[in-house]
Amino acid sequence: MKKTIITVATTGAWPSKKDNPNIPLTPKEIAEDVYKCWQAGAAVAHLHMRDDEGKGTMNKEKFRETVELIREKCDIVLNLTTSGDLNATDETRMAHLIDLKPELASFDAGSMNWMHNGLFINHPNFLEKLGLTMIENNVKPEIEAFDAGMIYNSLYYIKKGVIKNPPHYQFVLGAAGGTDATVENLVYLKSLIPKEATWSALGIGKGHLPILFAAIALGGHIRVGMEDNVYYSAGRLASSNAEFVERAARIIKEANSQVASPDEAREILGLK
C-alpha cells in the first residue's frame, strides 16, 4: 500500500502568540510540539527558529538546541529552513547546515514579492552556493516552489549539477505574491517537475484543506502546521500542531493509503 509522508511545519517565521497562543516559539516548546506531532504520525519536521523577542532568526545555536532536544525524544526527519530572517546573510542562512548536517533543508528556488511586506530574495549566486553546500554536507534540498518560475529555476540547477537527482519539491500555494492555492494550480505545477521527482504540497490559510485533499488524491505528500495556517477550521484556532497531523493521518487512511514512518520517509526521499 502507498505510503504518504506528513511534514509538520510547527512555527514559521511570522505567526505569533497573538495569532494563536498555542504556537511553539522557544526551542523547548518546538521540541515538545514536534514530539507530539511525531506521535500523531508526522515523519518530517520543518523547523524555523525565533529569537528571544519572537522574531524569525537563523541563529545557529537556537537550531542546535532545538535539534538536540528533538533528537532526545524521537527519530523524526529534520528539515531545517534556510530562510525566515530578513536580516540574515548568505553565510548565516547556511551555517547551521554545515554544523548540524540535517537530512533535509529548504531550497527556495527564486525570489518573489511578499505582498505588503517586502522582498523574498534568493539571488542566483546564493542558490548556487546553497546547493553546493548541501551536496558537500549530504543535505537533501527540499525545493520550495511558490510559482512555476521557481520550478524552471530548479531544472536549470539540476542540469548544472547544483541539485542532485532525484529532486524533492514542496509546492507552497497561497503565499502573498505567489501562486494561488487552487487544485488547478497544483495540477499544473506537478506537471512541470521531472517524472522521478517526489513532491509534497501545502495550502496557506483557507487553501489548506483543498490542497491537502488534492495532494493525497494526486499521489503526493502533504505538509500541515501553524507556519501555514493557525486555524483548524473557520473561526476556530488550532489547539496544537498535532491536531493538524491527526486529521491528516485520518484522511490518508480514508484514502486507502498509509502514513509513512520517519524511516519510510527516508526511503521514499532517498535520504542516507
Secondary structure, DSSP 8 states (H G I E B T S, - for coil): --EE-EEEE---SS--TTT-TT---SHHHHHHHHHHHHHHT--EEEE-EE-TTS-EE--HHHHHHHHHHHHHH---EEEE-S---TT--TTTTTHHHHHH--SEEEEE-S-EEETTTEEE---HHHHHHHHHHHHHTT-EEEEEESSHHHHHHHHHHHHHTSS-SS-EEEEEES-TTS----HHHHHHHHHHS-TT-EEEEEE-GGGHHHHHHHHHHTT-EEEESTTT-SEEETTEE-S-HHHHHHHHHHHHHHTT-EE--HHHHHHHHT--
